[in-house]
Amino acid sequence: PEPVEHCKVQFQLLVADMFRLVLIAALVALAVSQDDSCCSMEDRKAVLRMWESVWSAEFTGRRLTIAKNAFQIMFEQYGVPTELFSRVNVDNTNSPEFKSHMIRVCNGLDTIINMMFDSDMLEEQLIHLGNQHTQYAGMKKSYLQDFRNAFSRVLPQAVPCFDKSAWDRCITFMQDKIGSALSG
């Protein structure tokens, strides 16, 4: 009888250890699923789908309206200084220079959104954009957040079923990489 009793105890200990491992694995899985900073493959697909619904060649007029509204929010509601854009005639937001600038900025966003599926290429582009933004006197990391937030407010008006969570996770990741060389 003693060896059988010993086997029962060993089995109970094994079951208890397995239960602890399963519990730990479940907690880790839960923690990972709750991570709001991860731009998952599903998020990337959602962001690309949303972006393509407003940023293709057939929507030229809409693209300018979206960009202009986002920049207006950045200036008026988030306080991004217009002086950052003085070289592109920001004093006249209807000028060809400023309209062209808004489209160039949004085309840059279009580029990195379309690079999200190639991590190495995206990394290089984000580093390039980060280096580029360090050249602008007065540019701060917080202005990139204002840019993301402005688009988060404008896009739901143009994109059916806008997924703000996916947008924020993916664009924040990219914004943080671009802004890593900037202060404030």
N, C-alpha and C positions, 0 to 999 in steps of 0.2 A: 503494500500500500504506500510506502514512503516514496518510491520513485514516481508514482502517479501523482502524488500530492506535489512533489517537486516540479513536475511538468506543468501542472495547473498554475502554480505560482509563476513559473517562467512565461507561460502563455499570457497570463494576466499582465505581467510586466511588459511583454512585447506589445500587447494590445494598447496599454497605456502609453507607451512610447510612440506607437503609430498614431494614436489619437492626437498626441501633442504635435507631431510633425504635420498632420493634416490641418490642425488648428492654426499652426504657424503659417503654413502655405496659404490657407484661406485668408488670414490677416494680411499677408504680403500682397495677395491678389487684390484684396479690397483696397489697400493703400495705393497700389498702382492704378487701379481703376478710378480712384478719386483724385488723381494728380491732374490739376487744372492747368498745369504749365506744359503739358505734353501735346505737341502737334502730331496727332496720330495720322495714319494713312487715311482713315475715314475723314478726319478733319481736313486734310489736304485736298481730298476729292471734293468735299463740300465747298471749300474756299474757291477752288478752281471753277466748279460749276456755278457758284454765285457770281464770281468775277466775269466769267465768260458770258453770263446773261446780260451784262451791261457794257462790257469792254471789247466788243468786236467791231470790225470795220463798218458794219451796217448801222452802228449806233454813234456815229461821229458827233451829232448834235447833243445827244444825251451824255456822252463822255465829257464834253465841255461843261455842261450844266452840273454834273456830279462833281467835277473837279472844282468848279467855281464855288459851289455851295460848301464843299469841304474846306477850302481855303478861307472862305468868309467866316465859318465857324471857328477856325483856328485863330483868326485875327480878332474877331469880335467877342467870342465867348471864352477862349482859352488864353487870350492875351499874347499870342505869338507876335513878336515885334515885326512890323512890316519892313523895318530897316534891313532885315535879313535879305529882302527881295528888291532892294532899291535898284540894283543893276538891271532888273527886268521890268522896270516901269510899274511898280506895284501901286503907285498913286493913281493910276488909271487901270483898274482891273479889267476894263474892256479893251485895253490896248493889245495890238497884235503881239507885242513882246511878252506881256504877262500871260495872255492866253496860251502862247506857245510854251512858256515856262510851265504852266499848270499841266499841259498835255505831256511835256517831257517828264515831269515828276511822276505822273500817273503811268506813263509808259515804263518808267523804271520799276514801279510797283508791279505792273503787268509782267515784266521780265522775271522778277524774283518769285512771283506767284507761279509762273510757268516753270520755274526751275526747282520747285519744291520736291519734285520726284527724283532729282539727281543731287544727292547730298553734297558730293564733292564740288560740283559746278556751283551750286547754291552758296556753299561756304566761300568760295573764291569771289563770287559776285558781292556777297555781303561784306567781306573784307575790303573789296574795292570801294564800295559805297561808303563804308566807314571812313576809309582814308580820304575819300573825296569830301565828306562832310567836315572833317577836321580843318579843311582849308577855308571854311566860311567863318569869318569873324563874328563872334557872338552866338554861334550855333551851340545849342545845349541838347543833351540827351533827352530832357523832358519834352522838347519840341517834337521829337519823334513819337512820343506817347500821345501828344496832342493831335498829331497827324492821324494816328490810328484811331483815336477816339472820335475825331471829326468824321472820318469815313464810317465808323460804326454808327454814327447818327444819321448820315446821309443815305447810305446804301439800303437800309430797310425800306426807304421810300421808293426805291427802284427795283429791288430784288424781292420777288415773291419768296416767302418762307426763309427769310434771312436768318442764318444760324450765327448769332452773335458770339456764342461760346467758341465755336470752331474758328471763326474769324479772329477773335481775340487771342486764342491760344497760338495760332500760326503766325499772325502778324506780330504779336509780342515777341515770339522767339526771334523773328527776323529783325525787329526793331532793336532788341537788346544786343544782337550781334553787331548791327550797324553802329549803335550808340556806344559800344564798349570803349571806344577811344575818346569819347567826348566826356566833358564834365557836366554837372548839373542836370 
